[in-house]
């Protein structure tokens, strides 16, 4: 009985973790510095169990990164310099999200021959958009706005229909900051505290989605807010299933998340003062 009580107490005492979160974010299973040219790494997506693709937010280049060799194996030029923030893969094709809402479709870019591309201007309500992922359940792309929509208190997620190649005018999901702050607090997480210009300590909870990904088994939505050093897990009804603090000393500026086919979770961090980093967390089971 004492042993069971100790285990339960240990689970409860892990701030920001609930008993069904199976990634130990304090101990990466793979931890590497990325090449300096990926200092501004933003969007990334899985390719297979040993490789991922990524973009950085200054150059129109699609990178293929090999984890066993810790090196970039391919570079594909797809466009001029710009603010490229999101990336996801659908089969052999890749989609790149520009912060202004332009969505670039790259048709089989890693093939030996020339590839074609097409740009969709989505005309989103938000002027700054960063998160992009493929949702196999709805056969669509989910696009997370980093800045507010029409209302200051809202954060919007849009859906781009891959069959019709159109983005719905009505957001696929709307997150309300007040409720989100309350729900996150139930996991023992408090907003970041800072001292303002008047010397007063204030709580900051902006929740500015930098990246999102769909868990390949559960279908839950994982969203990173680098500004809040926060990772939240949502179900399909926008219910917060989990919330985890990102250690500031480990995740300097977490801007990317994706899952590999074996359910491992990849998080990348921009190189603010040091080199950009990649962290891989193996699934502990569900």
Secondary structure, 3 states (H helix, E strand, C coil): CHHHHHHHHHHHHCCCCCCCCCCCCCCCCEEEECCHHHCCEEEEEECCCCEEEEEECCEEEEEEEECCCCEEEEEEEEECCCCEEEEEEECCEEEEEECCCEEEEEECCCCCCCCEEEEEECCCCCCCEEEEEEECCCCEEEEEECCCCCCCCEEEEEEEECCCCEECCCCCEEEEHHHHHHHHHCCCCCCEEEECCCCCEEEECCCCCCEEEECCCCCCEEEEEHHHCEEEEECCCCCEEEEEECCCCCCCCEEEEEECCCCCEEEEECCCCCCCEEEEECCCCC
